[in-house]
Amino acid sequence: LTRSLTITSSDRPFEKAQGEKVTLPCTFVLSEEDNGPLDIEWVLIPADNQKQEEIIIMYSADRIYNVYYASVTGRMQFSSPDPGSGDGSLDILNLKSADTGMYQCKVKKAPGVQSQKIQLTVLVKPARTKCSIGGSQEIGKDVTLKCASQEGSPLLSYDWRRTSGTQELP
């Protein structure tokens, strides 16, 4: 039985607040049979299926390549100064809502190849709720009460209650 490289970290999902830092784990153990060059690659699989996968950062031939996308440059980096030592974990600083998605760590050292996916959800506090009344405010006429917030995750839900009188509303 030939043992190949193994990713040893957990693939549990992460939930973090906007502006915070997160470390997505990708630790691995190489085997003696793995003698090719070591490559570690982090890819973002966007929530929107129409968008292309994005390579975020790569370690190849003992060098780090991390200038693929301006929006992540300087905010996403390997946790370890030497990812080839067995820790290819990814630090994401100053989280933004657009960072939400499925991240995949791929570790290759021929003939071994392993990958692990981790779901990251960036939580955004709700923006101030704006409420309005639509329609004629006369007895016997219909009115529409609206409340909405431009930001917030998970999506906000609203619960309406009458605060005066005892009669239940539909």
N, C-alpha and C positions, 0 to 999 in steps of 0.2 A: 504494500500500500504506500503510494507516494504522497507525502504531505506537501501541500503548496502553501503559499502565503495566506494568512488569515487576518481578517479585520476583527479586532477584539472588543471594540467599543459598542455601546448600545445604540439602537436606532429609534429610541423613543422620541415622540414629538416634543417640540419646544414652543412655549408661549411666553413672549416677553413684551414689555411696554415700549412704545415708540421712544427713542432717545437713549434707551439702555444699551448695554453690551451683551452679546451672547457668544458662547463658545460651542460650536457644533463639533462633537467628538469624532475623530477618525484615527484610532490607534491600531497598529497592525504589527504582526510578527512575520518575519521572512523565514523561509525554510532553506536548507542547504541546496536544494534542487533549483532554487530561483537564482540564476546567475546572470540574467540580462540586465540592461540598464533600468534603474528605478524611476518610474514616473508616478506622480500623484497629481490628480486633477480634481478640482471642485467645479461642478456644473450646477447652474440654477435652471430648474425645469419650471417655467412660469405657470401660474394658475390658469392663465388664458391659453387654451390649446392652440390658438392662432399664432402665438408668438414662438420664436425660435429659442432653443436651449442656448444659454449663455455660459461660456467658460469664464469663470470668475478669476481663478488663480491656478497656477501650475508649477510643479517642481519637476524639473527634468535636467539630466546631465549635471547634477549638483548646483543648479541655478533656479532661482524663483522668478517666474514671469507673472506679473500682476497688473499690467497696464492695458487690459482688454477693453474695459468700459469706463469712461470718465465718471459715471455716476457712482461707481464702487471704489475707484482708486483712492487709496488712503484710508478707506473705512473697512476694507476686508483684507485680512492678512493671516498667514499661518501663525498658530499659537507658539510653535517652537521655532527658535532660530535655525534649527537643523531638522527639517521635516523628514529627512532620510533616516533619522535615528529611530523611527517607529512611531512618531506622533505627527500625523498630517492634519491635526485638528484645525478648524477655521475659526478665527475671531472676527465678529462683525461688530463694529463700533457705531455709535449714534444711529441706532436702528430707525428705519423709515418704513411706512406702511407698504411701499413698493417692494421691500425685502421679503414680504410674505411669499412663501412658495415651497416647493420641494427641492431640497439640495441633495446632490449626489456626490459622494467621495469615491473616486476610482483610483485604486492602487494597482500598478502593473510592474512586475519584475519577472520577465519570461522564465519559465512558462506560466508562472502564477499571475492570475488576474482576479481581483475581487472588487466589489462595489457595494455601497450601502447608501440608502436614501433616508433622509431625515426631513420631516415636515416642520417648517418654522412659521408660526403665526405671530405677526406683530400687532399688538393691541393698541388701538388709538382711542384716547378718551373722547367722549362726545363733545362736539362744539355746542355752543349755546343754542338751545331749542328756540325756534321761531314759531309763534302761533298766530293764527288769523281766523277771522269769521267771514264766511261768504254767504251771500243771499240777503234778502230783506228781513230785517229783525222786527217783524210784525206778528201779532198773534195769528195763528193759523197758517203761517208761511213756513217753508222749509229753510233751514240754515245749515251750513256746512262748517264744522269746526276742524281746523287743520293745525297739526303740529309736525315739525320736521327738524332734523339736525343734519347739517352738511357732512359731518364726520362722526365716526364712531364705529368701533368693531369690538365684539361682534355687532351685527346690525341691531339697532335699537328697536324696541317694541313699545307701544304706547297703550295705556290702560285709562279709559275714560270713566269718571264717576261724577255723579251729581253731588255737590257739596252742601246744598240747602234743600229743605223740604224732605218729605219721606217717600214721595211717589217714585217708584223705580222707572227708569227710562229703558226703552228697547235697546 
